[in-house]
């Protein structure tokens, strides 16, 4: 899996889809403060595309993760 931190996740995601990537997880705002999505390129490589939106205190990330995965 490859990960990219970019300035505009929507634009990079759209460009990759236009180039033949398949959407594995649509771009969405995540509880840890990033806008994030996952693609699979035509060669089978998975890409995480992320754009940092805001800093989230560690205790809030832990609480949100517990809620999301319960």
C-alpha positions in Angstrom: 0.0 0.0 0.0 1.2 3.4 -0.9 0.2 6.6 0.8 0.2 10.2 -0.4 -0.4 13.3 1.6 -1.6 16.0 -0.9 -3.0 19.5 -0.9 -6.2 18.6 -2.7 -7.4 15.0 -2.2 -10.4 15.4 -4.4 -8.4 16.6 -7.4 -5.8 13.8 -7.0 -8.5 11.2 -6.6 -10.3 12.4 -9.7 -7.1 12.4 -11.8 -6.3 8.8 -10.7 -9.8 7.6 -11.5 -9.6 9.2 -14.9 -6.3 7.4 -15.4 -7.9 4.0 -14.7 -7.8 3.6 -10.9 -10.8 1.9 -9.2 -12.3 3.4 -6.1 -11.9 1.2 -3.0 -13.0 3.8 -0.5 -14.5 7.1 -1.6 -12.9 10.3 -0.3 -14.5 11.4 3.0 -13.7 13.4 6.1 -12.2 11.1 8.8 -12.3 11.3 12.5 -8.5 11.7 12.8 -8.6 15.0 10.9 -7.8 14.0 7.3 -9.9 13.9 4.1 -9.1 10.4 2.9 -9.9 7.8 0.2 -8.4 4.6 -1.2 -7.8 3.6 -4.8 -6.5 0.6 -6.6 -4.4 1.2 -9.7 -4.6 -1.0 -12.9 -1.6 -2.9 -11.6 -3.3 -3.9 -8.3 -1.4 -1.4 -6.1 -3.6 0.3 -3.5 -3.1 4.0 -2.8 -4.3 6.0 0.2 -4.8 9.6 -0.7 -5.0 12.0 2.2 -5.4 15.7 2.8 -4.8 17.0 6.3 -7.7 19.2 7.3 -7.3 19.8 11.1 -5.4 18.7 14.1 -7.4 16.5 16.4 -6.3 16.0 20.0 -5.2 12.4 20.7 -7.9 11.7 23.3 -10.6 12.8 20.7 -9.1 10.4 18.1 -9.1 7.5 20.6 -12.8 8.2 21.6 -13.9 8.6 17.9 -12.0 5.4 16.9 -13.7 3.4 19.8 -17.1 4.7 18.6 -16.4 4.0 14.9 -15.2 0.4 15.5 -17.7 -0.6 18.2 
